Amino acid sequence: MLFAYVAFSAIWVYPEGILSLRSGKHHAPTMNYNTYLKNYPDKDGRFGVYGGAMLPPELIPAFEEISMAYQTICHSSQFINELRRIRREFQGRPTPIYHCERLSNKIGACQIYVKREDLNHTGAHKLNHCMGEGLLAKFMGKKRLIAETGAGQHGVALATAAAFFGLECEIHMGEIDIAKQQPNVQRMKVLAAKVVPVSHGLKTLKEAVDSAFESYAKNYKDSIYCIGSALGPHPFPLMVRDFQMCIGVEAREQFLEMTGMLPDAICACVGGGSNSIGLFAPFLADDVTIYGVEPLGRGTAMGDHAASMTYGEKGIMHGFESIMLMDESRDPAPVYSIASGLDYPSVGPEHAFLHDLGRIKYETASDDEAMEAFFKLSRYEGIIPALESSHAVAFAMKKAKEMGTGSILVNLSGRGDKDLDYVIEKYGDGSQFMD
Ligand SMILES: Cc1ncc(COP(=O)(O)O)c(C=O)c1O
């Protein structure tokens, strides 16, 4: 199965002429989703008007090298079999789907299901692409993995991949996130990763990306930059999507087997967009409504949220073109979310494309709604979700009420152990969120 979707989506075939894309948002050309994964991104890493690779000249060969190496290994049965073995024996895949009956019954008749990415080794979906990136680094003869992290989940997953493959690891993390996500910082250190604190700007995810990029530019000959989401310059949006698609491929099969049909709706939280595109891509050709859930934080004012797709516009940042939140000077705007893994001022280019096509709807959940979902999923189902994933659960709870019947599948991208100290300090026993 893995071979099929890794190789299939990595073959760059030119668009077949069924598209008539124009730049700008809210334009909806006709699209054949049965051939979509074959056609996007195109050979330049473009999803319509988004994506690409806007790089300083010295880094162009480095990204071309990564791109060519990926094209080679994604067709290699040796690589694919090794990744399959790692997923089964080391990661604990496939992760199950679970029917949240008690939570559903508290809301009404619509049934909520969760895809348990929190049960992945290291506690989140991030390991899905990190093990792939680690294997790629090994193939390329690199000795160091470099990345940024927000919530620390990508950092922990990459440090784990580095330990597994016997590579060095350097993780850049904003000082605010370091203070908020201490358990993950300790885990990275135990795994022998070098954690580089980032103390400029808002000291969160965007600054961590700047810092990791800078370090990679100095060390690209012996290192590989393992971007933590389905964004950045080509080929990362493609590679991360391919590696994360195990979520949706498994979920589609499991849901059919469990219920005899597909869900009416699926949803996932959107930071940079990796767990969500991993769930969504295998459902694109189905009659299933798809929702990406962005963080509304404290409210709609600039600086109080990180809902890039909802409030952003087309721009360029960190080497790719997408929808992003910008200030009047078109610099990345300050962003905020209670979930450190969601406070990024942009989103992967494929999301921007699918948004404009109208295939995915983007909605928001606030800090308070996410906290209510955090406590309700914990107390009604015995599952403590990550604050990032709590945004998707919050939306599913809202939507289930609105739908009244049918089913909704939520990607539970990670577990909440990393968030406990922060949550308890800020919200106490959470009784204010229970009915
Ligand atoms: C558990 C979890 N879910 C979701 C995200 C958001 O990232 P993405 O949108 O790439 O899935 C993060 C990021 O750190 C995370 O840790």
PDBQT file of the ligand as one rigid body, heavy atoms in Angstrom, charges set to zero:
ROOT
HETATM    1  C1  LIG A 501       0.179  17.404  17.893  1.00  0.00    +0.000 C 
HETATM    2  C2  LIG A 501       0.295  18.400  16.787  1.00  0.00    +0.000 A 
HETATM    3  N1  LIG A 501      -0.741  18.545  15.937  1.00  0.00    +0.000 NA
HETATM    4  C3  LIG A 501      -0.703  19.442  14.936  1.00  0.00    +0.000 A 
HETATM    5  C4  LIG A 501       0.400  20.262  14.750  1.00  0.00    +0.000 A 
HETATM    6  C5  LIG A 501       0.365  21.261  13.635  1.00  0.00    +0.000 C 
HETATM    7  O1  LIG A 501       1.218  20.953  12.599  1.00  0.00    +0.000 OA
HETATM    8  P1  LIG A 501       0.664  20.512  11.175  1.00  0.00    +0.000 P 
HETATM    9  O2  LIG A 501      -0.350  21.516  10.744  1.00  0.00    +0.000 OA
HETATM   10  O3  LIG A 501       1.862  20.497  10.328  1.00  0.00    +0.000 OA
HETATM   11  O4  LIG A 501       0.056  19.162  11.324  1.00  0.00    +0.000 OA
HETATM   12  C6  LIG A 501       1.507  20.137  15.600  1.00  0.00    +0.000 A 
HETATM   13  C7  LIG A 501       2.701  20.965  15.426  1.00  0.00    +0.000 C 
HETATM   14  O5  LIG A 501       3.612  20.981  16.188  1.00  0.00    +0.000 OA
HETATM   15  C8  LIG A 501       1.449  19.183  16.652  1.00  0.00    +0.000 A 
HETATM   16  O6  LIG A 501       2.461  19.029  17.517  1.00  0.00    +0.000 OA
ENDROOT
TORSDOF 0
